[in-house]
């Protein structure tokens, strides 16, 4: 067993292949994390834009007199 372990740890070709496999795995993990960060940023931007539109609509409705607001909102209500 120790001869096999000694062979694996001293053979430069096997060490190079092992290092390449570990490097590829590390690169893949890094790319996956970068993708997750990008997706979270995209969703946050989308939610912020939707929140801004909702706030603008809320402000527009709040500026209307009560009768006009009811009339305007009636078209959005389900029958």
Helices and strands as residue ranges (DSSP letters): H 2-10, H 12-63, H 66-74
